[in-house]
Amino acid sequence: MTEAHDIRLKRLRMRSMRRGTKEMDMILIRYSEARLDALSEAELDGYEALLSENDQDLYQWVSGQVAPPQPFAALIGDIRQTIGNAE
């Protein structure tokens, strides 16, 4: 059974705000509010995979301290741009 699109978005938003570190909570909540509704199913798959990564790595990728792995490079770029535009 496949998950309804609206349920998936709610679940991903919840996972975005319950990360474990306050910094990533704040970054991913802002990103999810700004962009999740516009992402394709394939992009949501990528975002869901990103949410499985640990917060220390995510923060280093988003902050530009370390280059993200290739599978996440475009998504991390989108997060940086979205968060940067929201400030």
Buried (B, 14 or more C-beta within 10 A) or exposed (E): EEEEEEEBBEEBBEBBBEBEEEEBBEBBBBBBBBBBEEBEEEBBEBBEEBBEBEBEBBBEBBEEEEEBEEEBEEBBEBBBEBBEEEE
